[in-house]
Amino acid sequence: MTVRLDLSYDGTDFHGFARQKDVSTVQGALEAALATVLGPIETVVAGRTDAGVHARHQVVSFEAPEVDLARLQASLNRMLPASIAVHRVDRERDGFSARFDANRRTYRYFIDAARVPSPFSARYSWHTGHDLDVERMDESAAHLVGAHDFASFCRRAEGRSTEREVLAAGFSSDGNRLVFEVAGTAFCHQQIRSFVALLVEVGRGRRDPEATAEALAARDRAAAAGAAPPHGLFLWEIAYPAGLAEPPDLP
Protein backbone atom coordinates (compact mmCIF):
# COMPACT_ATOMS: atom_id res chain seq x y z
CA MET A 1 0.00 0.00 0.00
CA THR A 2 1.03 3.62 -0.54
CA VAL A 3 1.08 5.55 2.74
CA ARG A 4 1.03 9.32 3.22
CA LEU A 5 2.15 11.05 6.41
CA ASP A 6 1.28 14.70 7.17
CA LEU A 7 3.68 15.98 9.80
CA SER A 8 5.24 19.07 11.32
CA TYR A 9 8.55 19.68 13.04
CA ASP A 10 10.76 22.18 14.81
CA GLY A 11 13.96 22.14 12.77
CA THR A 12 16.19 23.76 15.38
CA ASP A 13 18.06 20.63 16.41
CA PHE A 14 18.14 18.92 13.02
CA HIS A 15 20.67 19.15 10.19
CA GLY A 16 17.81 19.53 7.72
CA PHE A 17 15.22 17.03 6.54
CA ALA A 18 17.30 14.72 4.33
CA ARG A 19 19.10 11.80 5.96
CA GLN A 20 22.84 12.28 6.45
CA LYS A 21 25.45 10.06 7.99
CA ASP A 22 26.34 10.71 11.64
CA VAL A 23 24.07 13.75 12.13
CA SER A 24 20.49 14.14 13.30
CA THR A 25 17.92 14.74 10.54
CA VAL A 26 14.13 14.62 10.35
CA GLN A 27 14.16 11.90 7.71
CA GLY A 28 16.65 9.87 9.71
CA ALA A 29 14.47 10.02 12.84
CA LEU A 30 11.30 9.25 10.89
CA GLU A 31 12.74 6.30 8.98
CA ALA A 32 14.25 4.86 12.17
CA ALA A 33 10.81 4.94 13.82
CA LEU A 34 9.15 3.45 10.74
CA ALA A 35 11.74 0.67 10.63
CA THR A 36 10.85 -0.34 14.19
CA VAL A 37 7.23 -0.91 13.15
CA LEU A 38 7.45 -1.90 9.48
CA GLY A 39 11.03 -2.82 8.70
CA PRO A 40 13.29 -0.78 6.39
CA ILE A 41 11.36 2.02 4.65
CA GLU A 42 12.51 4.67 2.15
CA THR A 43 10.46 7.85 2.27
CA VAL A 44 9.78 10.49 -0.39
CA VAL A 45 9.25 14.06 0.81
CA ALA A 46 7.28 16.97 -0.64
CA GLY A 47 9.98 19.55 0.08
CA ARG A 48 13.44 19.16 1.59
CA THR A 49 14.26 21.74 4.26
CA ASP A 50 17.70 22.99 5.29
CA ALA A 51 19.29 22.82 8.73
CA GLY A 52 17.34 24.93 11.20
CA VAL A 53 14.28 25.37 8.95
CA HIS A 54 10.89 24.37 10.39
CA ALA A 55 7.79 22.80 8.85
CA ARG A 56 4.22 23.48 9.90
CA HIS A 57 3.08 21.11 7.12
CA GLN A 58 5.30 18.53 5.51
CA VAL A 59 4.18 15.46 3.54
CA VAL A 60 5.99 12.15 3.20
CA SER A 61 5.01 9.06 1.18
CA PHE A 62 6.29 5.50 1.08
CA GLU A 63 5.37 1.95 0.10
CA ALA A 64 4.59 -0.46 2.94
CA PRO A 65 2.89 -3.76 3.69
CA GLU A 66 -0.74 -3.60 4.84
CA VAL A 67 -0.83 -1.87 8.21
CA ASP A 68 -3.34 -0.39 10.66
CA LEU A 69 -2.89 3.33 9.97
CA ALA A 70 -4.27 4.58 13.29
CA ARG A 71 -1.90 2.31 15.19
CA LEU A 72 0.99 3.39 12.98
CA GLN A 73 0.32 7.05 13.75
CA ALA A 74 0.14 6.37 17.47
CA SER A 75 3.37 4.35 17.37
CA LEU A 76 5.25 7.02 15.45
CA ASN A 77 4.18 9.83 17.78
CA ARG A 78 5.23 7.71 20.75
CA MET A 79 8.70 6.97 19.31
CA LEU A 80 9.57 10.25 17.61
CA PRO A 81 11.15 13.16 19.51
CA ALA A 82 8.79 15.88 20.74
CA SER A 83 10.05 18.15 17.96
CA ILE A 84 8.26 15.99 15.32
CA ALA A 85 4.50 15.36 15.24
CA VAL A 86 2.59 13.16 12.79
CA HIS A 87 -0.84 14.75 12.34
CA ARG A 88 -2.38 12.17 10.05
CA VAL A 89 -1.63 8.87 8.30
CA ASP A 90 -3.59 8.05 5.13
CA ARG A 91 -3.68 5.45 2.42
CA GLU A 92 -3.22 7.11 -0.99
CA ARG A 93 -3.78 5.81 -4.48
CA ASP A 94 -1.12 3.53 -5.96
CA GLY A 95 1.77 5.53 -7.37
CA PHE A 96 1.15 8.63 -5.24
CA SER A 97 4.34 10.65 -4.65
CA ALA A 98 4.54 13.32 -1.94
CA ARG A 99 7.09 15.12 -4.11
CA PHE A 100 5.87 14.77 -7.68
CA ASP A 101 2.14 15.08 -7.05
CA ALA A 102 2.45 18.32 -5.07
CA ASN A 103 1.39 21.34 -7.14
CA ARG A 104 1.86 24.20 -4.66
CA ARG A 105 4.30 24.78 -1.83
CA THR A 106 3.78 27.71 0.51
CA TYR A 107 6.44 29.08 2.85
CA ARG A 108 6.34 31.78 5.50
CA TYR A 109 9.31 33.69 6.84
CA PHE A 110 8.90 35.50 10.18
CA ILE A 111 10.77 38.73 10.98
CA ASP A 112 10.93 40.39 14.40
CA ALA A 113 11.53 44.09 13.75
CA ALA A 114 11.19 45.19 17.39
CA ARG A 115 14.02 47.18 18.96
CA VAL A 116 14.46 44.53 21.68
CA PRO A 117 14.32 40.84 20.69
CA SER A 118 11.77 38.53 22.28
CA PRO A 119 13.19 35.39 23.91
CA PHE A 120 9.90 33.64 23.12
CA SER A 121 10.23 33.96 19.36
CA ALA A 122 14.02 33.83 19.00
CA ARG A 123 13.95 30.25 17.65
CA TYR A 124 11.29 31.05 15.07
CA SER A 125 11.95 34.54 13.70
CA TRP A 126 14.83 36.70 12.50
CA HIS A 127 15.35 39.67 14.79
CA THR A 128 16.49 42.47 12.48
CA GLY A 129 16.50 45.22 15.11
CA HIS A 130 15.48 47.84 12.52
CA ASP A 131 12.36 49.68 11.48
CA LEU A 132 11.47 48.22 8.09
CA ASP A 133 9.40 49.88 5.38
CA VAL A 134 6.87 47.15 4.60
CA GLU A 135 5.36 49.01 1.65
CA ARG A 136 8.74 49.17 -0.09
CA MET A 137 9.34 45.50 0.67
CA ASP A 138 5.93 44.53 -0.70
CA GLU A 139 6.53 46.57 -3.85
CA SER A 140 9.86 44.83 -4.32
CA ALA A 141 8.42 41.35 -3.67
CA ALA A 142 5.88 41.82 -6.47
CA HIS A 143 8.72 41.55 -9.03
CA LEU A 144 9.34 37.96 -7.93
CA VAL A 145 5.94 36.68 -9.06
CA GLY A 146 5.89 34.74 -12.32
CA ALA A 147 8.11 32.29 -14.16
CA HIS A 148 11.76 33.43 -14.06
CA ASP A 149 15.31 32.21 -13.99
CA PHE A 150 16.12 32.68 -10.29
CA ALA A 151 19.86 32.08 -10.65
CA SER A 152 20.63 35.17 -8.53
CA PHE A 153 18.64 33.73 -5.62
CA CYS A 154 19.56 30.04 -5.80
CA ARG A 155 22.54 28.20 -4.44
CA ARG A 156 23.77 26.53 -7.59
CA ALA A 157 23.68 22.77 -8.03
CA GLU A 158 25.62 21.37 -10.97
CA GLY A 159 23.39 20.54 -13.90
CA ARG A 160 20.15 21.74 -12.28
CA SER A 161 17.94 24.44 -13.71
CA THR A 162 17.20 27.56 -11.66
CA GLU A 163 13.99 28.31 -13.54
CA ARG A 164 10.97 28.29 -11.23
CA GLU A 165 7.48 29.79 -11.03
CA VAL A 166 6.44 31.93 -8.05
CA LEU A 167 2.65 32.08 -7.74
CA ALA A 168 2.36 34.71 -4.98
CA ALA A 169 4.68 36.76 -2.76
CA GLY A 170 3.97 39.48 -0.23
CA PHE A 171 4.15 40.78 3.32
CA SER A 172 1.72 41.15 6.17
CA SER A 173 2.42 42.78 9.52
CA ASP A 174 1.18 42.74 13.09
CA GLY A 175 3.00 45.46 14.92
CA ASN A 176 6.71 44.63 14.83
CA ARG A 177 6.10 41.11 13.52
CA LEU A 178 6.40 40.82 9.75
CA VAL A 179 5.44 37.76 7.75
CA PHE A 180 6.66 37.12 4.21
CA GLU A 181 4.53 34.51 2.47
CA VAL A 182 5.58 33.03 -0.85
CA ALA A 183 3.97 30.23 -2.85
CA GLY A 184 5.26 28.39 -5.89
CA THR A 185 5.24 25.14 -7.73
CA ALA A 186 8.76 24.40 -6.45
CA PHE A 187 11.80 26.21 -5.07
CA CYS A 188 15.54 25.71 -5.33
CA HIS A 189 18.13 25.64 -2.56
CA GLN A 190 18.16 28.83 -0.41
CA GLN A 191 15.81 30.62 -2.83
CA ILE A 192 13.34 31.92 -0.22
CA ARG A 193 15.98 32.90 2.32
CA SER A 194 17.74 34.81 -0.47
CA PHE A 195 14.48 36.61 -1.29
CA VAL A 196 14.14 37.66 2.34
CA ALA A 197 17.73 38.88 2.68
CA LEU A 198 17.35 41.23 -0.29
CA LEU A 199 13.86 42.38 0.73
CA VAL A 200 15.12 43.31 4.20
CA GLU A 201 17.83 45.42 2.56
CA VAL A 202 15.03 47.17 0.65
CA GLY A 203 13.06 47.64 3.88
CA ARG A 204 16.10 49.20 5.55
CA GLY A 205 16.44 51.67 2.68
CA ARG A 206 19.79 50.28 1.54
CA ARG A 207 18.40 49.05 -1.79
CA ASP A 208 15.62 50.35 -4.05
CA PRO A 209 12.39 48.38 -4.58
CA GLU A 210 13.60 47.65 -8.12
CA ALA A 211 16.51 45.65 -6.65
CA THR A 212 14.67 42.34 -7.00
CA ALA A 213 13.94 42.98 -10.69
CA GLU A 214 17.57 43.97 -11.23
CA ALA A 215 18.80 40.84 -9.45
CA LEU A 216 16.52 38.65 -11.56
CA ALA A 217 17.86 40.21 -14.74
CA ALA A 218 21.49 39.80 -13.63
CA ARG A 219 21.25 36.01 -13.10
CA ASP A 220 24.26 36.36 -10.83
CA ARG A 221 24.39 35.34 -7.16
CA ALA A 222 26.43 38.44 -6.36
CA ALA A 223 23.48 40.63 -7.39
CA ALA A 224 21.39 39.44 -4.41
CA ALA A 225 22.21 39.87 -0.71
CA GLY A 226 23.16 36.43 0.59
CA ALA A 227 20.63 34.42 2.60
CA ALA A 228 18.55 35.23 5.67
CA PRO A 229 19.03 32.99 8.74
CA PRO A 230 17.25 29.62 8.50
CA HIS A 231 15.34 29.74 11.79
CA GLY A 232 12.75 32.26 10.57
CA LEU A 233 11.59 30.01 7.72
CA PHE A 234 8.64 27.61 7.83
CA LEU A 235 7.39 25.24 5.17
CA TRP A 236 3.80 26.30 5.75
CA GLU A 237 1.61 24.12 3.54
CA ILE A 238 1.77 21.55 0.75
CA ALA A 239 -1.15 21.43 -1.69
CA TYR A 240 -2.20 18.66 -4.06
CA PRO A 241 -4.70 18.41 -6.94
CA ALA A 242 -8.36 17.69 -6.25
CA GLY A 243 -9.02 14.07 -5.41
CA LEU A 244 -6.10 13.74 -3.00
CA ALA A 245 -6.41 14.21 0.75
CA GLU A 246 -6.72 17.78 2.04
CA PRO A 247 -4.24 18.92 4.71
CA PRO A 248 -5.22 17.98 8.28
CA ASP A 249 -5.88 20.49 11.06
CA LEU A 250 -2.49 22.01 11.79
CA PRO A 251 -1.01 24.18 14.56
C-alpha positions as CSV (number, residue, x, y, z in Angstrom):
1,M,0.0,0.0,0.0
2,T,1.0,3.6,-0.5
3,V,1.1,5.6,2.7
4,R,1.0,9.3,3.2
5,L,2.1,11.1,6.4
6,D,1.3,14.7,7.2
7,L,3.7,16.0,9.8
8,S,5.2,19.1,11.3
9,Y,8.6,19.7,13.0
10,D,10.8,22.2,14.8
11,G,14.0,22.1,12.8
12,T,16.2,23.8,15.4
13,D,18.1,20.6,16.4
14,F,18.1,18.9,13.0
15,H,20.7,19.2,10.2
16,G,17.8,19.5,7.7
17,F,15.2,17.0,6.5
18,A,17.3,14.7,4.3
19,R,19.1,11.8,6.0
20,Q,22.8,12.3,6.5
21,K,25.4,10.1,8.0
22,D,26.3,10.7,11.6
23,V,24.1,13.8,12.1
24,S,20.5,14.1,13.3
25,T,17.9,14.7,10.5
26,V,14.1,14.6,10.4
27,Q,14.2,11.9,7.7
28,G,16.6,9.9,9.7
29,A,14.5,10.0,12.8
30,L,11.3,9.3,10.9
31,E,12.7,6.3,9.0
32,A,14.2,4.9,12.2
33,A,10.8,4.9,13.8
34,L,9.2,3.4,10.7
35,A,11.7,0.7,10.6
36,T,10.9,-0.3,14.2
37,V,7.2,-0.9,13.1
38,L,7.5,-1.9,9.5
39,G,11.0,-2.8,8.7
40,P,13.3,-0.8,6.4
41,I,11.4,2.0,4.6
42,E,12.5,4.7,2.2
43,T,10.5,7.8,2.3
44,V,9.8,10.5,-0.4
45,V,9.3,14.1,0.8
46,A,7.3,17.0,-0.6
47,G,10.0,19.6,0.1
48,R,13.4,19.2,1.6
49,T,14.3,21.7,4.3
50,D,17.7,23.0,5.3
51,A,19.3,22.8,8.7
52,G,17.3,24.9,11.2
53,V,14.3,25.4,9.0
54,H,10.9,24.4,10.4
55,A,7.8,22.8,8.8
56,R,4.2,23.5,9.9
57,H,3.1,21.1,7.1
58,Q,5.3,18.5,5.5
59,V,4.2,15.5,3.5
60,V,6.0,12.1,3.2
61,S,5.0,9.1,1.2
62,F,6.3,5.5,1.1
63,E,5.4,2.0,0.1
64,A,4.6,-0.5,2.9
65,P,2.9,-3.8,3.7
66,E,-0.7,-3.6,4.8
67,V,-0.8,-1.9,8.2
68,D,-3.3,-0.4,10.7
69,L,-2.9,3.3,10.0
70,A,-4.3,4.6,13.3
71,R,-1.9,2.3,15.2
72,L,1.0,3.4,13.0
73,Q,0.3,7.1,13.7
74,A,0.1,6.4,17.5
75,S,3.4,4.4,17.4
76,L,5.2,7.0,15.5
77,N,4.2,9.8,17.8
78,R,5.2,7.7,20.7
79,M,8.7,7.0,19.3
80,L,9.6,10.2,17.6
81,P,11.1,13.2,19.5
82,A,8.8,15.9,20.7
83,S,10.0,18.1,18.0
84,I,8.3,16.0,15.3
85,A,4.5,15.4,15.2
86,V,2.6,13.2,12.8
87,H,-0.8,14.8,12.3
88,R,-2.4,12.2,10.0
89,V,-1.6,8.9,8.3
90,D,-3.6,8.0,5.1
91,R,-3.7,5.4,2.4
92,E,-3.2,7.1,-1.0
93,R,-3.8,5.8,-4.5
94,D,-1.1,3.5,-6.0
95,G,1.8,5.5,-7.4
96,F,1.2,8.6,-5.2
97,S,4.3,10.7,-4.6
98,A,4.5,13.3,-1.9
99,R,7.1,15.1,-4.1
100,F,5.9,14.8,-7.7
101,D,2.1,15.1,-7.1
102,A,2.4,18.3,-5.1
103,N,1.4,21.3,-7.1
104,R,1.9,24.2,-4.7
105,R,4.3,24.8,-1.8
106,T,3.8,27.7,0.5
107,Y,6.4,29.1,2.9
108,R,6.3,31.8,5.5
109,Y,9.3,33.7,6.8
110,F,8.9,35.5,10.2
111,I,10.8,38.7,11.0
112,D,10.9,40.4,14.4
113,A,11.5,44.1,13.8
114,A,11.2,45.2,17.4
115,R,14.0,47.2,19.0
116,V,14.5,44.5,21.7
117,P,14.3,40.8,20.7
118,S,11.8,38.5,22.3
119,P,13.2,35.4,23.9
120,F,9.9,33.6,23.1
121,S,10.2,34.0,19.4
122,A,14.0,33.8,19.0
123,R,14.0,30.3,17.6
124,Y,11.3,31.0,15.1
125,S,12.0,34.5,13.7
126,W,14.8,36.7,12.5
127,H,15.4,39.7,14.8
128,T,16.5,42.5,12.5
129,G,16.5,45.2,15.1
130,H,15.5,47.8,12.5
131,D,12.4,49.7,11.5
132,L,11.5,48.2,8.1
133,D,9.4,49.9,5.4
134,V,6.9,47.1,4.6
135,E,5.4,49.0,1.6
136,R,8.7,49.2,-0.1
137,M,9.3,45.5,0.7
138,D,5.9,44.5,-0.7
139,E,6.5,46.6,-3.9
140,S,9.9,44.8,-4.3
141,A,8.4,41.4,-3.7
142,A,5.9,41.8,-6.5
143,H,8.7,41.6,-9.0
144,L,9.3,38.0,-7.9
145,V,5.9,36.7,-9.1
146,G,5.9,34.7,-12.3
147,A,8.1,32.3,-14.2
148,H,11.8,33.4,-14.1
149,D,15.3,32.2,-14.0
150,F,16.1,32.7,-10.3
151,A,19.9,32.1,-10.7
152,S,20.6,35.2,-8.5
153,F,18.6,33.7,-5.6
154,C,19.6,30.0,-5.8
155,R,22.5,28.2,-4.4
156,R,23.8,26.5,-7.6
157,A,23.7,22.8,-8.0
158,E,25.6,21.4,-11.0
159,G,23.4,20.5,-13.9
160,R,20.2,21.7,-12.3
161,S,17.9,24.4,-13.7
162,T,17.2,27.6,-11.7
163,E,14.0,28.3,-13.5
164,R,11.0,28.3,-11.2
165,E,7.5,29.8,-11.0
166,V,6.4,31.9,-8.1
167,L,2.6,32.1,-7.7
168,A,2.4,34.7,-5.0
169,A,4.7,36.8,-2.8
170,G,4.0,39.5,-0.2
171,F,4.1,40.8,3.3
172,S,1.7,41.2,6.2
173,S,2.4,42.8,9.5
174,D,1.2,42.7,13.1
175,G,3.0,45.5,14.9
176,N,6.7,44.6,14.8
177,R,6.1,41.1,13.5
178,L,6.4,40.8,9.8
179,V,5.4,37.8,7.7
180,F,6.7,37.1,4.2
181,E,4.5,34.5,2.5
182,V,5.6,33.0,-0.8
183,A,4.0,30.2,-2.8
184,G,5.3,28.4,-5.9
185,T,5.2,25.1,-7.7
186,A,8.8,24.4,-6.4
187,F,11.8,26.2,-5.1
188,C,15.5,25.7,-5.3
189,H,18.1,25.6,-2.6
190,Q,18.2,28.8,-0.4
191,Q,15.8,30.6,-2.8
192,I,13.3,31.9,-0.2
193,R,16.0,32.9,2.3
194,S,17.7,34.8,-0.5
195,F,14.5,36.6,-1.3
196,V,14.1,37.7,2.3
197,A,17.7,38.9,2.7
198,L,17.3,41.2,-0.3
199,L,13.9,42.4,0.7
200,V,15.1,43.3,4.2
201,E,17.8,45.4,2.6
202,V,15.0,47.2,0.7
203,G,13.1,47.6,3.9
204,R,16.1,49.2,5.6
205,G,16.4,51.7,2.7
206,R,19.8,50.3,1.5
207,R,18.4,49.1,-1.8
208,D,15.6,50.4,-4.1
209,P,12.4,48.4,-4.6
210,E,13.6,47.7,-8.1
211,A,16.5,45.7,-6.7
212,T,14.7,42.3,-7.0
213,A,13.9,43.0,-10.7
214,E,17.6,44.0,-11.2
215,A,18.8,40.8,-9.5
216,L,16.5,38.6,-11.6
217,A,17.9,40.2,-14.7
218,A,21.5,39.8,-13.6
219,R,21.2,36.0,-13.1
220,D,24.3,36.4,-10.8
221,R,24.4,35.3,-7.2
222,A,26.4,38.4,-6.4
223,A,23.5,40.6,-7.4
224,A,21.4,39.4,-4.4
225,A,22.2,39.9,-0.7
226,G,23.2,36.4,0.6
227,A,20.6,34.4,2.6
228,A,18.6,35.2,5.7
229,P,19.0,33.0,8.7
230,P,17.2,29.6,8.5
231,H,15.3,29.7,11.8
232,G,12.7,32.3,10.6
233,L,11.6,30.0,7.7
234,F,8.6,27.6,7.8
235,L,7.4,25.2,5.2
236,W,3.8,26.3,5.7
237,E,1.6,24.1,3.5
238,I,1.8,21.5,0.7
239,A,-1.1,21.4,-1.7
240,Y,-2.2,18.7,-4.1
241,P,-4.7,18.4,-6.9
242,A,-8.4,17.7,-6.2
243,G,-9.0,14.1,-5.4
244,L,-6.1,13.7,-3.0
245,A,-6.4,14.2,0.7
246,E,-6.7,17.8,2.0
247,P,-4.2,18.9,4.7
248,P,-5.2,18.0,8.3
249,D,-5.9,20.5,11.1
250,L,-2.5,22.0,11.8
251,P,-1.0,24.2,14.6
